[in-house]
Amino acid sequence: MRPSNTVVFCAIDDLIPVSNKPLTGFPDFLDLLASDGTPCVWVTSRTRHQIDATLRRMGHSDPFIAEGGSCVYLAEDYFHLKPAHTVRLGRFIAIPVAKPQPAAADALAHLSEETGISVVPLRSLTPRELVQNTGLPKNEAESIRQRDFDELFFFAGASDEDIQRFRQLATHFKYSVRPHGSLWSLAVNPSLPNCARELRKLYDRALHRHAFSIALATRSDRADLFPACDRAILLTDRASAANDRKPRPGPTPKSLPLFQPDSWTHALDAIRTRSF
């Protein structure tokens, strides 16, 4: 399928802002990976609706993992051998890992009732309220709430103690409640490691050998991704570097400054030579 048996799993939310251009050097980095025949799997908390325009604009055709480890999305003929247990979502072949909606919407209502803590799902807002609460233009705000798996919401007047209690009960029921910028996200049984594992099996089969996986992420996106890969590259700013002294699960990452122009060259060299 491809000459390289390296697969890069790249968390893009801090590298391609929702309403801004990609970080300087990142598009060139992607082009060079493609020239090497190295697939780059995008990992994002966004939905397929949100990410589709960016995929088209940047000409990116490799698989992506969306909604925080809820599902793997593939182009129609990306793999010669079809994966098992797929569904079609829009123009993509999808491998669901989390339970699809309305599971998350029902779980959110259940948690709110059990805890007595008021929550406001984005899908319940009027278009005007949605723009006000997300700070996004109308079209982008609408796309953020068209979700296949997770449910975006905010707490209505909850204290920090209330939120902690809410999250503890969510863990008891095996729901995932995570910060999503200024909002919160709830999903039922998402798993970024399982998404990565599904893709790695497909690459192994297509390449007829082990697909060597390299994670690339900032500190905010490293937690679930780094342990799922063979090696890792951490893009740090000064604030995150100060907080990365404690040992963490997964491979010891190669650290590169996020806003240093030559960091993309160093990242590419590390990927090509597997120098970590």
C-alpha positions as CSV (number, residue, x, y, z in Angstrom):
1,M,0.0,0.0,0.0
2,R,2.7,2.5,1.0
3,P,6.6,2.2,1.1
4,S,6.8,3.2,4.7
5,N,5.8,1.0,7.7
6,T,5.7,4.1,10.0
7,V,2.4,5.6,10.9
8,V,2.1,9.0,12.6
9,F,-0.8,9.7,15.0
10,C,-1.0,13.5,15.2
11,A,-3.3,15.3,17.6
12,I,-4.2,18.4,15.6
13,D,-6.5,20.5,17.8
14,D,-3.7,22.8,19.0
15,L,-2.0,22.7,15.5
16,I,-5.1,23.7,13.4
17,P,-7.3,26.1,15.4
18,V,-11.0,25.9,14.6
19,S,-11.2,29.4,13.0
20,N,-7.5,30.1,12.2
21,K,-4.8,28.9,9.9
22,P,-2.6,25.9,10.7
23,L,0.6,26.7,12.7
24,T,3.5,27.8,10.5
25,G,5.4,24.9,9.2
26,F,2.7,22.2,9.9
27,P,1.3,22.0,6.3
28,D,4.8,21.6,4.9
29,F,5.5,18.9,7.5
30,L,2.4,17.0,6.4
31,D,3.4,17.4,2.7
32,L,6.8,15.9,3.4
33,L,5.3,13.0,5.3
34,A,3.1,12.3,2.4
35,S,6.1,12.5,0.0
36,D,7.8,9.9,2.2
37,G,4.8,7.6,2.0
38,T,4.2,7.9,5.7
39,P,0.5,8.1,6.7
40,C,-0.5,10.7,9.2
41,V,-3.6,9.9,11.2
42,W,-5.3,13.0,12.6
43,V,-6.6,12.8,16.1
44,T,-9.2,15.4,17.2
45,S,-12.0,16.1,19.6
46,R,-13.9,17.7,16.7
47,T,-16.6,16.0,14.6
48,R,-16.4,14.7,11.0
49,H,-18.6,17.7,10.1
50,Q,-16.1,20.2,11.6
51,I,-13.0,18.5,10.2
52,D,-14.2,17.7,6.7
53,A,-13.7,21.2,5.2
54,T,-10.1,21.2,6.7
55,L,-9.4,17.8,5.2
56,R,-10.5,19.0,1.7
57,R,-8.7,22.3,2.0
58,M,-5.4,20.7,3.0
59,G,-5.7,17.7,0.7
60,H,-5.5,15.3,3.6
61,S,-6.8,11.8,2.7
62,D,-5.4,9.6,5.5
63,P,-7.7,8.3,8.3
64,F,-8.7,10.3,11.3
65,I,-10.0,9.7,14.8
66,A,-12.7,12.1,15.9
67,E,-14.8,13.1,18.9
68,G,-12.0,12.3,21.4
69,G,-11.5,8.6,20.5
70,S,-15.1,7.8,19.6
71,C,-14.7,6.6,16.1
72,V,-12.2,6.0,13.2
73,Y,-13.1,7.5,9.8
74,L,-11.7,6.2,6.5
75,A,-11.9,7.3,2.9
76,E,-13.9,4.8,0.8
77,D,-11.1,2.9,-0.8
78,Y,-8.2,3.7,1.6
79,F,-7.5,0.1,2.5
80,H,-7.7,-2.6,-0.2
81,L,-9.1,-5.1,2.3
82,K,-12.2,-3.8,4.0
83,P,-12.3,-3.6,7.8
84,A,-14.9,-5.6,9.7
85,H,-17.8,-4.0,11.6
86,T,-18.0,-0.7,9.8
87,V,-20.9,1.8,9.1
88,R,-21.2,4.6,6.7
89,L,-21.3,8.1,8.1
90,G,-21.5,10.8,5.4
91,R,-18.8,10.2,2.8
92,F,-16.7,8.1,5.3
93,I,-16.4,4.5,6.2
94,A,-16.5,4.5,10.0
95,I,-15.3,2.1,12.7
96,P,-17.3,3.1,15.8
97,V,-15.7,2.6,19.3
98,A,-18.0,4.7,21.5
99,K,-21.7,4.1,21.5
100,P,-23.4,6.4,18.9
101,Q,-26.0,9.0,19.7
102,P,-28.4,9.2,21.4
103,A,-26.5,7.2,24.0
104,A,-24.5,10.2,25.1
105,A,-27.5,12.5,25.2
106,D,-29.4,9.9,27.3
107,A,-26.4,9.4,29.6
108,L,-26.1,13.2,30.2
109,A,-29.8,13.4,31.2
110,H,-29.3,10.4,33.5
111,L,-26.3,12.0,35.2
112,S,-28.1,15.3,35.7
113,E,-31.1,13.6,37.2
114,E,-29.0,11.3,39.5
115,T,-26.8,14.2,40.8
116,G,-29.4,17.0,40.8
117,I,-26.8,19.1,38.8
118,S,-28.2,21.2,36.0
119,V,-26.6,20.9,32.6
120,V,-27.3,22.6,29.2
121,P,-26.7,20.5,26.1
122,L,-25.6,22.6,23.1
123,R,-28.3,20.9,21.0
124,S,-31.0,22.5,23.2
125,L,-29.9,26.1,22.4
126,T,-31.4,28.4,19.8
127,P,-29.0,29.4,17.0
128,R,-28.5,32.8,18.6
129,E,-27.8,31.2,22.0
130,L,-25.4,28.8,20.4
131,V,-23.3,31.6,18.8
132,Q,-23.3,33.4,22.1
133,N,-22.1,30.4,24.1
134,T,-19.5,29.1,21.6
135,G,-18.2,32.4,20.3
136,L,-18.1,30.9,16.8
137,P,-19.8,32.2,13.6
138,K,-23.2,30.7,13.0
139,N,-22.2,28.0,10.5
140,E,-19.3,26.8,12.6
141,A,-21.4,26.9,15.7
142,E,-24.0,24.7,14.0
143,S,-21.4,22.2,12.9
144,I,-20.0,21.9,16.4
145,R,-23.3,20.4,17.7
146,Q,-23.8,17.9,14.8
147,R,-22.2,15.0,16.6
148,D,-22.2,11.3,15.9
149,F,-21.1,10.1,19.3
150,D,-20.4,12.6,22.1
151,E,-22.6,15.3,23.7
152,L,-21.4,18.9,24.3
153,F,-22.8,20.7,27.2
154,F,-22.1,23.3,30.0
155,F,-22.9,23.3,33.6
156,A,-25.6,25.7,34.8
157,G,-24.3,27.3,38.1
158,A,-22.4,24.2,39.3
159,S,-19.6,24.6,41.8
160,D,-16.2,22.8,41.5
161,E,-17.4,20.3,44.0
162,D,-20.6,19.7,42.0
163,I,-18.5,19.1,38.8
164,Q,-16.2,16.7,40.7
165,R,-19.2,14.7,42.0
166,F,-20.7,14.7,38.5
167,R,-17.5,13.3,37.0
168,Q,-17.1,10.7,39.7
169,L,-20.6,9.3,39.0
170,A,-19.9,9.4,35.3
171,T,-16.8,7.2,35.9
172,H,-19.0,4.8,37.9
173,F,-21.3,4.4,34.9
174,K,-18.3,4.2,32.5
175,Y,-19.1,7.5,30.9
176,S,-16.3,9.8,29.8
177,V,-16.8,13.4,30.9
178,R,-13.9,15.7,29.7
179,P,-13.3,19.4,29.3
180,H,-13.8,20.6,25.7
181,G,-12.4,24.2,25.7
182,S,-14.9,26.2,27.7
183,L,-17.5,23.4,27.4
184,W,-17.7,19.8,28.4
185,S,-18.0,16.6,26.5
186,L,-19.7,13.3,27.5
187,A,-19.3,10.1,25.6
188,V,-20.2,6.5,26.3
189,N,-17.2,4.1,26.2
190,P,-14.9,6.1,23.9
191,S,-11.3,4.9,23.7
192,L,-8.5,6.6,21.8
193,P,-6.2,3.5,22.4
194,N,-8.8,1.2,20.9
195,C,-9.2,3.5,17.9
196,A,-5.4,3.5,17.4
197,R,-5.3,-0.3,17.9
198,E,-8.0,-0.8,15.2
199,L,-6.0,1.3,12.7
200,R,-2.7,-0.3,13.6
201,K,-4.2,-3.7,12.8
202,L,-5.4,-2.5,9.4
203,Y,-2.0,-1.0,8.6
204,D,-0.3,-4.2,9.7
205,R,-2.5,-6.2,7.4
206,A,-2.1,-3.8,4.5
207,L,1.7,-3.6,4.9
208,H,2.2,-7.3,5.7
209,R,4.4,-6.2,8.7
210,H,4.2,-4.4,11.9
211,A,3.2,-0.7,11.6
212,F,5.6,1.3,13.7
213,S,3.5,4.0,15.4
214,I,4.7,7.5,16.4
215,A,2.4,9.9,18.4
216,L,2.8,13.7,18.0
217,A,0.9,16.0,20.3
218,T,1.0,18.9,22.7
219,R,0.7,18.4,26.4
220,S,-3.1,18.9,26.4
221,D,-3.6,15.9,24.0
222,R,-0.9,13.5,25.1
223,A,-2.6,11.5,27.9
224,D,-4.4,8.8,25.9
225,L,-2.4,9.0,22.7
226,F,1.2,8.5,23.8
227,P,0.6,5.2,25.6
228,A,-1.1,3.9,22.5
229,C,2.0,4.3,20.3
230,D,5.5,2.9,20.0
231,R,7.2,6.3,20.3
232,A,6.2,9.9,20.8
233,I,7.0,13.5,20.1
234,L,5.9,16.1,22.6
235,L,5.4,19.7,21.3
236,T,5.9,22.0,24.3
237,D,5.6,25.7,25.2
238,R,7.3,27.1,28.3
239,A,4.2,26.6,30.5
240,S,3.8,22.9,29.5
241,A,7.5,22.2,29.8
242,A,7.4,23.2,33.4
243,N,4.7,20.6,34.1
244,D,6.2,17.7,32.2
245,R,8.9,16.6,34.7
246,K,6.9,13.8,36.3
247,P,7.0,10.4,34.7
248,R,3.9,9.5,32.6
249,P,2.6,6.3,31.1
250,G,3.8,5.4,27.6
251,P,7.1,5.9,25.8
252,T,9.4,8.7,27.0
253,P,8.7,11.4,24.4
254,K,11.1,13.4,22.4
255,S,10.4,17.1,23.3
256,L,10.4,19.9,20.8
257,P,9.4,23.6,21.2
258,L,6.0,24.1,19.7
259,F,6.6,27.6,18.3
260,Q,10.2,27.0,17.1
261,P,10.3,27.1,13.2
262,D,12.9,24.3,12.9
263,S,10.9,22.0,15.3
264,W,9.0,20.5,12.3
265,T,12.4,19.7,10.6
266,H,13.6,18.0,13.8
267,A,10.3,16.1,14.1
268,L,10.5,14.9,10.5
269,D,14.1,13.7,11.0
270,A,13.1,11.8,14.2
271,I,10.3,10.1,12.3
272,R,12.4,9.2,9.4
273,T,15.3,7.8,11.5
274,R,13.3,6.7,14.5
275,S,15.6,8.7,16.7
276,F,14.0,9.2,20.1
